[in-house]
Amino acid sequence: MFSLIMCMALFLGHFIKGITGFGSALISIPIMSFVFAPADAIVIALLSDVCIGAYLTWVERRVVVWRVLPAMLTGVFIGQQVGVFIQKRLDEDTVRICMAFLISFFAVRLLLGAGVLKRRIRFRTAAGGVAGLGAGVMSGLVGSSGPPVVLYTTSYFDKTKGRGILIAFFFLSAISLVLTLINRGMVSQEAYMFGGFGVLVSLIAASIGSWLSPKVSQIFFTRLVAFLLLFCAASMLFIVLLR
């Protein structure tokens, strides 16, 4: 039963990631948390993310706008320290509620402007650094780093380039986090075993999603991204209600 639920969660998560460039952990971790300890669910998702991220980054390497990634990754590193610092001084539930409403606001904006890509060029790299900073702060505060960088790529790039940037960004971020967890001895033998088994399922799902992605219109892509952001916001509020 554990293996079946894990496979379903990873398949769904990486199928969505194959289409949009993100969302695998957002979808798979809550589902796997029903049968695994939260720490193990996170590690299993991260191990799959690293392997599938490497594959997708290689496949999409020609469309990734590499020059914006250093600023984004630098922003993430700084933002994580800021987020952890703030998190120790604020009520966690209050932070989650504020983040949920902020994410919902931007998601609704995406829905209302679906398909209308604003081709901004000026300050694009600087905006990437700010998005990375926001992602790092969110990661330190509530453990979710996706929304700021997703909003950035959706605003500044078409779906092909934006998806490529997200794939490369989350792949490099996942490597850093996995190495940190391993170094701290937080990866159990069970997580290694299930994580390795889940890679094959994730690879199949990501390949199908990646094959479908070029066939998806800009409008559908933007709406799917917006709904994933709303799902993220709803998850934050749900966690608060469960406390």
C-alpha positions as CSV (number, residue, x, y, z in Angstrom):
1,M,0.0,0.0,0.0
2,F,2.8,2.4,0.9
3,S,4.5,1.8,-2.5
4,L,1.2,2.2,-4.4
5,I,0.4,5.6,-2.8
6,M,4.0,6.8,-3.2
7,C,3.9,5.8,-6.9
8,M,0.6,7.6,-7.5
9,A,1.8,10.7,-5.7
10,L,5.1,10.9,-7.6
11,F,3.5,10.1,-10.9
12,L,1.0,12.9,-10.6
13,G,3.6,15.4,-9.2
14,H,6.2,14.7,-11.9
15,F,3.6,14.6,-14.7
16,I,2.6,18.2,-13.7
17,K,6.3,19.1,-13.4
18,G,6.9,17.8,-16.9
19,I,4.3,20.2,-18.3
20,T,4.9,23.3,-16.1
21,G,8.5,22.9,-14.8
22,F,7.4,22.8,-11.1
23,G,4.9,21.4,-8.7
24,S,6.2,17.9,-8.1
25,A,6.9,18.4,-4.4
26,L,3.8,20.6,-4.0
27,I,1.6,17.8,-5.1
28,S,3.4,14.6,-4.0
29,I,4.5,15.5,-0.5
30,P,1.0,16.1,1.0
31,I,-0.2,12.8,-0.6
32,M,2.8,10.8,0.7
33,S,2.4,12.3,4.1
34,F,-0.7,10.1,4.7
35,V,1.6,7.0,4.7
36,F,5.1,8.3,5.5
37,A,6.5,10.5,8.2
38,P,6.6,14.1,6.9
39,A,10.4,14.1,7.0
40,D,10.6,10.9,4.9
41,A,7.9,12.2,2.4
42,I,10.0,15.3,1.9
43,V,13.2,13.3,1.3
44,I,11.6,10.8,-1.1
45,A,10.2,13.8,-3.1
46,L,13.6,15.5,-3.1
47,L,15.5,12.4,-4.2
48,S,13.2,12.0,-7.1
49,D,13.3,15.8,-7.8
50,V,17.1,15.7,-8.1
51,C,17.2,12.7,-10.5
52,I,14.3,13.9,-12.7
53,G,15.5,17.5,-12.5
54,A,18.9,16.4,-13.9
55,Y,17.1,14.6,-16.8
56,L,14.7,17.5,-17.6
57,T,17.5,20.1,-17.3
58,W,19.5,18.2,-19.8
59,V,16.6,17.8,-22.2
60,E,15.7,21.5,-21.9
61,R,19.2,22.9,-21.7
62,R,18.9,24.8,-25.0
63,V,15.9,26.9,-23.8
64,V,17.1,27.6,-20.3
65,V,18.1,31.3,-19.9
66,W,21.2,30.5,-17.9
67,R,22.3,34.1,-17.3
68,V,19.4,34.7,-14.9
69,L,20.1,31.7,-12.7
70,P,23.2,33.0,-10.7
71,A,21.1,36.0,-9.5
72,M,18.2,33.8,-8.6
73,L,20.3,31.2,-6.7
74,T,22.2,34.0,-4.9
75,G,18.9,35.5,-3.9
76,V,17.6,32.1,-2.6
77,F,20.7,31.6,-0.4
78,I,20.4,35.1,1.2
79,G,16.6,34.8,1.5
80,Q,16.8,31.5,3.3
81,Q,18.9,33.0,6.0
82,V,16.5,36.0,6.3
83,G,13.5,33.7,6.3
84,V,14.8,31.5,9.1
85,F,15.7,34.7,11.1
86,I,12.2,36.1,10.7
87,Q,10.6,32.7,11.4
88,K,12.1,32.5,14.8
89,R,10.5,35.9,15.7
90,L,7.0,35.6,14.2
91,D,4.1,33.3,14.8
92,E,4.3,30.6,12.1
93,D,0.5,30.5,11.5
94,T,0.3,34.2,11.0
95,V,3.1,34.0,8.4
96,R,1.3,31.1,6.6
97,I,-2.0,33.1,6.4
98,C,-0.3,36.2,5.0
99,M,1.6,34.2,2.5
100,A,-1.5,32.3,1.4
101,F,-3.4,35.5,0.7
102,L,-0.5,37.1,-1.1
103,I,0.0,34.0,-3.3
104,S,-3.8,33.9,-4.0
105,F,-3.7,37.5,-5.1
106,F,-1.0,36.9,-7.6
107,A,-2.6,33.7,-8.8
108,V,-5.9,35.5,-9.5
109,R,-4.0,38.1,-11.4
110,L,-2.5,35.4,-13.5
111,L,-5.9,33.9,-14.2
112,L,-7.4,37.3,-15.2
113,G,-4.4,37.9,-17.5
114,A,-4.0,34.4,-18.8
115,G,-2.2,34.4,-22.2
116,V,-1.2,38.0,-22.0
117,L,2.6,37.9,-21.7
118,K,4.2,41.2,-20.8
119,R,7.5,41.0,-22.6
120,R,9.6,42.9,-20.2
121,I,13.3,43.0,-20.8
122,R,14.7,45.8,-18.6
123,F,15.8,44.7,-15.1
124,R,15.0,41.0,-16.0
125,T,18.2,39.7,-14.2
126,A,17.7,42.0,-11.2
127,A,14.0,40.8,-11.0
128,G,15.3,37.2,-11.0
129,G,17.5,38.0,-8.0
130,V,14.5,39.6,-6.2
131,A,12.4,36.5,-7.1
132,G,15.1,34.2,-5.7
133,L,15.3,36.3,-2.6
134,G,11.5,36.0,-2.1
135,A,11.7,32.3,-2.8
136,G,14.4,31.9,-0.2
137,V,12.5,33.9,2.4
138,M,9.4,31.8,1.8
139,S,11.5,28.6,2.1
140,G,12.9,29.7,5.4
141,L,9.5,30.8,6.7
142,V,7.0,28.2,5.5
143,G,9.1,25.6,3.5
144,S,7.6,26.5,0.1
145,S,9.9,28.4,-2.3
146,G,8.0,28.1,-5.6
147,P,5.5,31.0,-5.9
148,P,7.9,34.0,-6.3
149,V,10.0,32.3,-9.0
150,V,6.9,31.0,-10.8
151,L,5.4,34.5,-10.8
152,Y,8.7,35.9,-12.1
153,T,9.1,33.4,-15.0
154,T,5.4,33.8,-16.0
155,S,5.7,37.6,-16.1
156,Y,9.1,37.8,-18.0
157,F,9.3,34.8,-20.3
158,D,7.1,32.7,-22.6
159,K,6.1,29.3,-21.3
160,T,9.0,27.4,-23.0
161,K,11.8,29.5,-21.6
162,G,10.0,30.0,-18.2
163,R,9.5,26.3,-17.9
164,G,13.2,25.7,-18.6
165,I,14.3,28.2,-16.0
166,L,12.0,26.6,-13.4
167,I,13.3,23.1,-14.1
168,A,17.0,24.2,-13.8
169,F,16.4,26.4,-10.8
170,F,14.5,23.7,-8.8
171,F,17.0,21.1,-9.8
172,L,20.0,23.1,-8.5
173,S,18.0,24.1,-5.4
174,A,17.1,20.4,-4.7
175,I,20.7,19.3,-4.9
176,S,21.7,21.8,-2.3
177,L,18.9,20.8,0.1
178,V,19.5,17.0,-0.3
179,L,23.2,17.4,0.4
180,T,22.3,19.5,3.5
181,L,19.9,16.8,4.7
182,I,22.4,14.0,4.1
183,N,25.1,15.9,5.9
184,R,22.9,16.3,8.9
185,G,22.0,12.6,9.0
186,M,18.3,13.3,8.3
187,V,17.9,10.8,5.4
188,S,16.6,7.4,6.7
189,Q,17.4,4.1,5.0
190,E,13.7,3.7,4.2
191,A,13.7,7.1,2.4
192,Y,16.7,6.0,0.3
193,M,14.9,2.7,-0.6
194,F,11.6,4.2,-1.5
195,G,13.2,7.3,-3.2
196,G,15.3,5.1,-5.5
197,F,12.2,3.0,-6.4
198,G,10.2,6.1,-7.1
199,V,12.7,7.5,-9.6
200,L,11.5,5.2,-12.4
201,V,7.9,6.1,-11.9
202,S,8.8,9.8,-11.8
203,L,10.9,9.5,-15.0
204,I,8.0,8.0,-16.9
205,A,5.6,10.7,-15.6
206,A,8.0,13.5,-16.4
207,S,8.7,12.2,-19.9
208,I,4.9,12.1,-20.6
209,G,4.4,15.6,-19.2
210,S,7.5,16.9,-21.1
211,W,6.1,15.4,-24.4
212,L,2.7,17.1,-23.8
213,S,4.2,20.5,-22.8
214,P,4.8,21.9,-26.4
215,K,1.2,21.0,-27.3
216,V,-0.2,23.1,-24.4
217,S,-1.2,26.6,-25.3
218,Q,0.1,29.7,-23.4
219,I,-3.4,30.3,-22.0
220,F,-3.8,26.8,-20.6
221,F,-0.2,26.8,-19.3
222,T,-0.8,30.1,-17.4
223,R,-4.1,28.9,-16.0
224,L,-2.5,25.6,-14.8
225,V,0.3,27.5,-13.1
226,A,-2.3,29.8,-11.4
227,F,-4.3,26.9,-10.2
228,L,-1.2,25.2,-8.8
229,L,-0.4,28.5,-6.9
230,L,-3.9,28.5,-5.5
231,F,-3.5,24.9,-4.4
232,C,-0.3,26.0,-2.6
233,A,-2.1,28.8,-0.8
234,A,-5.0,26.4,0.1
235,S,-2.5,23.9,1.5
236,M,-1.0,26.6,3.8
237,L,-4.4,27.6,5.1
238,F,-5.3,23.9,5.6
239,I,-2.2,23.4,7.7
240,V,-3.2,26.4,9.9
241,L,-6.7,25.0,10.4
242,L,-5.3,21.6,11.4
243,R,-3.3,23.1,14.3
